[in-house]
């Protein structure tokens, strides 16, 4: 079980690295091809897709948990009912999404404002994305089934290969068809998702552990179970969409489409920093779910502490890295104009990233135990409040003011989530911090001091200098974790395992 968890986490991290590299290379290319206005529009369109995700009513997240528990119990009938019922539901939702996107394509100004009248073929863009959505929803069944069976490594490998192929093709087509960037990017969406659909469906079909879907296995009772559990996840999804996907709408209507990019780029740095721990921790819900299925509560608590500390080893270092080097990186990557405009946005968003890091594994343990209902309600309330705060902030302080709204939700929501997770696991917050954050305090302090010294006395003027400083800081941080965070027994265990791997075989 632990080997599979390691493989899933490793492949997720590898996919994350691939996506970061692609983002690093392709973002300047796409921004130059589209310009600030059309790039802002594309981000707005992505927000619409995010809102369309609410149509799944939380069934997608519910599937991961139900499939993993059924697999832990080795109940093939329950597994067949689960995936068959979900597939029938998502086929209908995909059709609804196609109709909605087609309707938006007829009146795009409703969501993007008056500037859309100057953008050619916008209706075609929405139609292509509607076709894409019609595939994305039923594809969720195959992806979540593989996730529930802890086969993330296959999903991550397939997505990594497609991401590289897509980046190359996008670059070539943008060069061949200048001025048609929106159509090019929108055209590639359904093509690559169709390929992904076939790969995921094929993997599920070939897995002997997964029973075949059948119309006779579609069950009203199972649908009710999925909806009951999914209602909690759907509430979390609504909260997430209100908090994150509303930002482009607020900026486009209050400030203008061309200013969305000044939030998106700093936020992308924070999102990718957050993505490191998410990539490592993504397989943990089905992992916890399988433990729950076996009824091993003591092992569950031990695993939660260990995996939380492992996630925070990465996630708590990320705010420090962005604090000292985020603006410098933006200047080298996109341009000093974008770095200067995103100065305060970065610092505001970092406060939320710290809160995310402190509670990096709390929502997963709540979801695995189906105890995330109260947490979802709290996030929904806070996220709804972020919209008027964001609008007020946009009118007062423009883009940094919008960042305040989403950061307010992130901080308050994560603190409450952490408290609820500790309550469910029947431990105190003091115990939680002692077992997770406290062991990392000395390495983190050492990392902050070193990066402050280097960034103050050795100015970064190019990528090579930036990379060199990050490598030095990372090595010092890892040594600090080895010395001050890991116990003597753990160090000896890791050292012995390493010796066995590198020692010559007799």
C-alpha positions in Angstrom: 0.0 0.0 0.0 2.8 2.5 1.0 4.7 1.7 -2.2 1.7 2.5 -4.3 1.2 5.8 -2.3 4.9 6.7 -3.0 4.6 5.9 -6.7 1.4 7.9 -7.0 2.9 10.9 -5.1 6.2 10.7 -7.1 4.3 10.6 -10.5 2.1 13.5 -9.3 5.2 15.5 -8.4 6.8 14.7 -11.8 3.6 15.8 -13.6 3.7 19.0 -11.5 7.3 19.7 -12.6 6.4 19.1 -16.2 3.4 21.5 -15.9 5.6 24.1 -14.3 8.2 23.9 -17.0 5.6 24.1 -19.7 4.0 27.1 -17.9 7.4 28.8 -17.7 8.0 28.4 -21.4 4.5 28.9 -22.8 3.1 31.7 -20.7 5.2 34.5 -22.3 4.5 32.9 -25.7 0.7 32.9 -25.2 0.7 36.4 -23.6 2.5 37.8 -26.6 0.2 36.0 -29.0 -3.0 37.1 -27.4 -2.1 40.4 -25.8 -3.4 41.6 -22.3 -7.0 41.9 -23.4 -7.5 38.5 -25.1 -5.4 36.8 -22.4 -7.7 38.3 -19.8 -10.6 37.0 -21.8 -9.2 33.5 -21.9 -8.7 33.5 -18.1 -12.3 34.7 -17.8 -13.5 31.8 -20.1 -11.5 29.4 -17.8 -13.5 30.8 -14.9 -16.7 30.1 -16.8 -15.5 26.5 -17.2 -14.8 26.4 -13.5 -18.3 27.4 -12.7 -19.7 24.8 -15.1 -17.9 22.2 -12.9 -20.6 22.9 -10.4 -23.0 20.9 -12.5 -21.5 17.6 -11.2 -23.1 18.4 -7.9 -20.1 17.0 -6.0 -20.4 13.5 -7.6 -16.9 13.6 -8.9 -15.2 14.0 -5.5 -17.6 11.5 -4.0 -16.6 8.9 -6.6 -13.0 8.9 -5.4 -14.1 8.1 -1.8 -16.8 5.6 -2.8 -14.5 3.7 -5.2 -11.6 3.5 -2.7 -13.9 2.3 0.1 -15.5 -0.4 -2.1 -12.1 -1.5 -3.3 -10.9 -1.7 0.4 -13.9 -3.9 1.1 -13.5 -5.9 -2.2 -17.1 -5.3 -2.9 -17.5 -5.7 -6.8 -21.3 -5.2 -6.8 -21.0 -1.9 -5.0 -18.2 -0.8 -7.3 -20.2 -1.6 -10.4 -23.3 0.2 -9.1 -21.1 3.3 -8.2 -19.4 3.7 -11.6 -22.5 2.8 -13.7 -24.8 5.2 -11.9 -22.2 8.0 -12.0 -21.6 7.5 -15.8 -25.3 7.8 -16.6 -25.5 11.0 -14.5 -22.5 12.6 -16.2 -23.7 11.8 -19.7 -26.7 14.0 -19.0 -24.7 16.7 -17.4 -22.3 16.8 -20.4 -25.3 17.5 -22.7 -26.5 20.3 -20.4 -23.0 21.9 -20.4 -22.9 21.9 -24.2 -26.2 23.7 -24.4 -25.1 26.3 -21.8 -21.8 27.1 -23.6 -23.7 27.4 -26.9 -26.1 29.9 -25.3 -23.2 31.9 -23.8 -21.5 32.0 -27.2 -24.6 33.8 -28.6 -24.3 36.6 -25.9 -20.7 36.7 -24.6 -21.1 40.2 -23.4 -23.2 39.0 -20.5 -20.1 37.5 -18.8 -17.2 39.6 -20.2 -18.6 43.1 -20.7 -18.7 45.4 -23.7 -15.2 44.7 -24.8 -16.2 41.4 -26.3 -17.8 43.1 -29.3 -14.3 43.7 -30.7 -13.2 40.1 -30.4 -13.8 38.0 -33.5 -15.2 34.4 -33.5 -15.9 34.4 -29.8 -19.0 32.3 -30.4 -16.9 29.6 -32.0 -14.6 29.6 -29.0 -17.5 28.9 -26.7 -18.9 26.2 -29.0 -15.6 24.4 -29.0 -15.4 24.6 -25.2 -18.9 23.3 -25.0 -17.9 20.2 -27.0 -15.0 19.9 -24.6 -17.2 20.1 -21.5 -19.5 17.4 -23.0 -16.6 15.0 -22.9 -15.0 16.2 -19.6 -18.0 15.3 -17.4 -18.4 11.6 -18.4 -14.5 11.3 -18.4 -14.6 12.0 -14.7 -16.0 8.6 -14.1 -13.0 6.9 -15.5 -10.5 9.2 -13.9 -12.1 9.0 -10.4 -12.3 5.2 -10.7 -8.6 5.0 -11.4 -7.9 7.5 -8.5 -10.1 5.4 -6.2 -8.1 2.3 -7.1 -4.9 4.4 -6.4 -3.7 4.3 -10.0 -2.7 8.0 -10.1 0.6 7.0 -11.7 -1.2 6.1 -14.9 -3.2 9.3 -15.0 -0.2 11.4 -14.3 1.9 9.7 -16.9 -0.7 10.1 -19.6 -1.3 13.7 -18.7 2.4 14.5 -18.7 2.9 13.1 -22.2 -0.2 15.0 -23.5 0.9 18.2 -21.8 4.3 18.2 -23.6 2.7 17.3 -27.0 0.1 20.0 -26.6 2.6 22.7 -25.7 4.7 21.9 -28.8 1.6 21.9 -31.0 0.2 25.1 -29.5 3.6 26.9 -30.1 3.7 25.7 -33.7 0.0 26.7 -34.5 0.4 30.1 -32.8 3.3 30.8 -35.1 1.4 29.6 -38.2 -1.8 31.5 -37.4 -0.9 34.9 -35.9 -3.9 36.9 -34.7 -6.0 33.7 -34.2 -4.6 32.7 -30.8 -8.0 32.3 -29.1 -9.3 29.9 -31.8 -6.1 27.9 -31.8 -6.1 27.3 -28.0 -9.9 26.6 -27.9 -9.6 24.2 -30.8 -6.9 22.1 -29.1 -9.0 21.8 -25.9 -11.5 19.2 -27.1 -8.9 17.4 -29.3 -6.6 16.6 -26.4 -9.4 15.8 -24.0 -10.8 13.3 -26.5 -7.5 11.6 -26.5 -7.4 11.6 -22.7 -11.0 10.3 -22.6 -10.0 7.3 -24.7 -6.9 6.6 -22.7 -8.7 6.7 -19.3 -11.7 4.6 -20.6 -9.3 2.0 -22.0 -7.4 1.8 -18.7 -10.6 1.2 -16.8 -11.8 -1.3 -19.3 -8.5 -3.3 -19.1 -8.4 -3.4 -15.3 -9.8 -6.7 -14.2 -10.6 -5.3 -10.7 -13.2 -2.9 -12.2 -16.5 -4.6 -13.2 -18.1 -3.6 -16.5 -20.6 -0.7 -16.4 -24.1 -1.8 -17.1 -27.5 -0.1 -17.5 -29.0 -2.7 -15.1 -26.5 -1.6 -12.4 -27.7 2.0 -12.4 -29.3 2.4 -9.0 -31.5 5.2 -7.5 -30.3 4.2 -4.1 -26.6 4.6 -5.1 -27.4 7.9 -6.8 -29.0 9.1 -3.5 -25.8 8.0 -1.6 -23.6 9.8 -4.1 -25.7 12.9 -3.9 -25.8 12.9 -0.1 -22.1 12.7 0.1 -21.6 14.9 -2.9 -23.7 17.7 -1.5 -20.9 18.4 1.0 -18.3 18.3 -1.7 -20.5 20.4 -4.0 -20.7 23.0 -1.2 -16.9 23.1 -1.1 -16.8 23.4 -4.9 -19.3 26.3 -4.9 -17.1 28.0 -2.2 -14.0 27.5 -4.2 -15.5 28.8 -7.4 -16.9 31.9 -5.6 -13.5 32.6 -4.1 -11.3 32.0 -7.1 -13.3 32.1 -10.3 -15.1 35.3 -9.4 -11.9 37.3 -9.4 -11.7 37.6 -13.2 -15.3 38.7 -13.4 -14.8 41.4 -10.7 -11.6 42.7 -12.4 -13.1 42.7 -15.9 -16.3 44.6 -14.9 -14.8 47.0 -12.3 -11.3 47.7 -13.7 -11.2 46.1 -17.2 -10.2 42.9 -19.1 -6.6 44.1 -19.6 -6.0 44.2 -15.9 -6.8 40.5 -15.2 -3.3 39.5 -16.1 -1.9 41.6 -13.2 -3.7 39.3 -10.8 -3.3 36.1 -12.7 0.5 36.1 -12.9 1.2 36.6 -9.2 -1.6 34.2 -8.4 -0.1 31.6 -10.7 3.1 31.7 -8.7 1.2 31.1 -5.6 -1.0 28.3 -7.2 2.1 26.5 -8.5 3.7 26.8 -5.1 0.6 25.3 -3.6 0.5 22.7 -6.3 3.7 21.1 -5.0 2.0 19.8 -1.9 -1.2 19.1 -3.7 0.6 16.9 -6.3 2.3 15.0 -3.5 -0.8 14.7 -1.4 -3.4 14.2 -4.1 -3.5 10.3 -3.6 -4.1 10.7 0.1 -7.9 10.8 0.1 -8.2 7.2 -1.4 -5.3 6.2 0.8 -7.1 7.3 3.9 -10.3 5.9 2.5 -8.8 2.4 2.2 -7.6 2.7 5.8 -11.1 3.6 6.9 -12.5 0.7 5.0 -10.2 -1.6 7.0 -11.3 0.0 10.2 -7.8 0.9 11.4 -8.3 4.2 13.3 -4.9 4.2 15.1 -3.0 3.7 11.8 -5.1 6.5 10.2 -4.1 9.0 12.9 -0.4 8.0 12.5 -0.6 8.3 8.7 -2.3 11.6 8.9 0.5 13.1 11.1 3.3 11.6 9.0 1.8 12.7 5.6 1.0 16.2 7.0 4.6 16.7 8.1 5.8 15.5 4.7 3.5 17.9 2.9 4.5 20.8 5.1 8.2 20.1 4.5 7.5 21.5 1.0 4.5 23.7 1.5 5.8 25.8 4.4 9.1 26.5 2.5 7.2 27.9 -0.6 5.9 31.1 1.0 9.5 32.0 1.9 10.8 31.3 -1.6 8.2 33.5 -3.2 8.6 36.2 -0.6 12.3 36.6 -1.4 12.3 35.7 -5.1 8.8 35.9 -6.5 8.9 39.5 -7.8 12.5 38.9 -9.1 11.3 35.9 -11.0 8.3 37.7 -12.5 10.6 40.4 -13.8 12.9 37.9 -15.5 10.1 35.8 -16.8 7.4 38.1 -18.2 8.8 41.6 -17.7 9.4 44.3 -15.1 6.0 45.9 -15.8 4.2 42.8 -14.6 6.5 42.4 -11.6 6.0 45.9 -10.4 2.2 45.7 -11.0 2.1 42.4 -9.0 4.2 43.6 -6.1 1.5 44.0 -3.5 -0.6 41.2 -5.0 2.2 38.7 -4.3 2.5 39.7 -0.6 -1.2 39.6 0.0 -1.6 36.2 -1.6 1.3 34.8 0.4 -0.6 35.3 3.6 -3.2 32.9 2.2 -0.5 30.5 1.1 0.8 30.3 4.6 -2.7 29.4 5.9 -3.0 26.8 3.2 0.3 25.3 4.3 -0.7 25.1 7.9 -3.8 23.1 7.1 -2.3 21.3 4.1 -3.9 17.9 4.9 -6.9 18.8 7.0 -9.6 18.8 4.3 -8.4 15.4 3.0 -8.9 13.6 6.3 -12.4 15.2 6.7 -13.4 14.2 3.1 -12.1 10.6 3.6 -14.2 10.3 6.7 -17.2 12.0 5.1 -17.1 14.6 7.9 -16.6 17.7 5.7 -20.2 19.0 5.8 -19.6 21.8 8.4 -16.3 22.7 6.8 -18.1 23.1 3.4 -20.7 25.3 4.9 -18.1 27.6 6.5 -16.2 27.9 3.2 -19.4 28.7 1.3 -20.3 31.5 3.7 -16.8 33.0 3.6 -16.5 32.7 -0.1 -19.8 34.5 -0.7 -18.4 37.3 1.6 -15.3 37.5 -0.6 -17.2 38.8 -3.6 -18.5 42.1 -2.0 -15.1 42.5 -0.3 -13.3 42.0 -3.6 -15.6 44.5 -5.4 -15.0 47.1 -2.7 -11.3 46.4 -2.8 -11.2 46.8 -6.6 -12.9 50.2 -6.3 -10.5 51.3 -3.5 -7.2 49.7 -4.4 -7.7 48.1 -7.8 -6.1 44.6 -8.3 -4.5 44.4 -4.8 -7.9 45.1 -3.3 -9.3 42.1 -5.1 -6.5 39.9 -3.8 -7.6 40.9 -0.2 -11.0 39.4 -0.8 -9.7 35.9 -1.8 -7.0 36.0 0.9 -9.5 36.8 3.6 -11.4 33.6 2.7 -8.2 31.5 2.5 -7.0 32.4 5.9 -10.2 32.1 7.8 -11.3 29.0 6.0 -8.1 27.1 6.5 -7.9 27.9 10.2 -11.4 26.6 10.7 -10.8 23.5 8.6 -7.7 22.7 10.7 -9.7 23.0 13.9 -12.5 20.8 12.5 -10.0 18.2 11.4 -8.4 18.1 14.8 -11.8 17.7 16.4 -12.7 14.8 14.2 -9.4 13.1 14.9 -9.9 13.8 18.6 -6.7 15.7 19.2 -5.9 19.2 20.3 -4.5 22.0 18.0 -1.5 22.0 20.3 -0.9 18.3 19.5 -1.3 19.0 15.8 1.3 21.7 15.8 3.6 19.7 18.0 3.5 16.8 15.6 3.6 18.8 12.3 4.7 22.4 12.2 7.0 22.5 15.3 9.6 20.0 14.0 10.1 22.2 10.9 10.6 25.5 12.8 14.4 25.5 12.9 14.9 24.5 9.3 12.4 27.1 8.1 14.1 29.9 10.2 17.5 28.9 8.8 16.0 29.0 5.2 14.6 32.4 5.7 17.9 33.9 7.1 19.9 32.4 4.3 17.6 33.6 1.5 17.6 37.1 3.1 21.4 37.2 3.2 21.7 36.0 -0.4 19.0 38.2 -1.9 20.4 41.3 -0.1 24.1 40.9 -0.8 24.1 38.9 -4.1 21.7 40.6 -6.5 19.9 38.2 -9.0 20.3 39.4 -12.6 19.5 36.2 -14.5 17.9 32.8 -14.3 21.3 31.1 -13.6 21.9 33.2 -10.5 18.4 32.7 -9.3 18.7 28.9 -9.7 22.0 28.9 -7.9 20.6 30.7 -4.9 17.6 28.4 -4.8 19.8 25.3 -5.0 22.0 26.5 -2.1 19.0 27.4 0.0 17.3 24.1 -0.8 20.4 22.1 0.3 20.7 24.0 3.6 17.0 23.5 4.2 17.1 19.7 3.5 20.2 19.4 5.8 18.2 21.3 8.5 15.3 18.9 8.2 17.6 15.9 8.3 19.3 17.2 11.5 16.4 18.9 13.4 13.2 17.4 12.1 13.8 13.7 11.6 14.3 11.5 14.7 17.5 9.5 15.1 15.6 6.3 14.4 14.1 7.7 11.2 17.6 9.0 10.0 19.1 5.6 10.7 16.2 3.8 8.9 16.6 6.1 5.8 20.4 5.8 5.9 20.2 2.0 6.0 17.7 1.9 3.1 19.9 4.2 1.0 22.9 2.0 1.8 21.1 -1.1 0.7 20.2 0.5 -2.6 23.6 1.9 -3.5 25.8 -0.8 -2.1 27.1 -3.3 -4.7 25.3 -6.6 -4.8 27.4 -9.5 -3.6 
